[in-house]
């Protein structure tokens, strides 16, 4: 049986809710992960939007086995505090938004690296509540928001997460934000009607517009 995800540490006020993915939205992932791989004697070839099959030994160019890929991803999450840095303007933007909205991080990382990520986010000054879960994001957003008559926003670099939230929270503003990494350029595109925020300044503008419209 899967346990019911504990959301009790997330206390929401009577105000808009802004939920952000972490990897490649709040913290860089694609670029530092590739640096990490190089240090291990491997490289990521952007042949398709997946890690398995595209991480090869630098020396032999032979693709690593799926179990080895998994091990490297976990080793990276274990060492994330030495590798991952915040994306441009994220700290100031979320700090400003948090004056009028609750900010929550929803990260699809294995939950056992929660403490590593928490420490890293705290060190950067991003002390907002965080949920680490590999479950689909739509149902989690739905539980969090619980039908309150307040604006919601969800930001992610992955189309499938944006689509999951759209299925469960029709009125939520969905923002697609991603780095222009060779890997991301191969990623499935979000469906029509999902806006792309080019950076955090643009995201803040779109979020403020949504909150204003909902309040009108
Ligand atoms: Mg992400």
Boltz pocket constraint, residues with backbone or C-beta under 6 A from the ligand:
constraints:
  - pocket:
      binder: B
      contacts: [[A, 21], [A, 22], [A, 23], [A, 24], [A, 25], [A, 156], [A, 157], [A, 158]]
      max_distance: 6.0
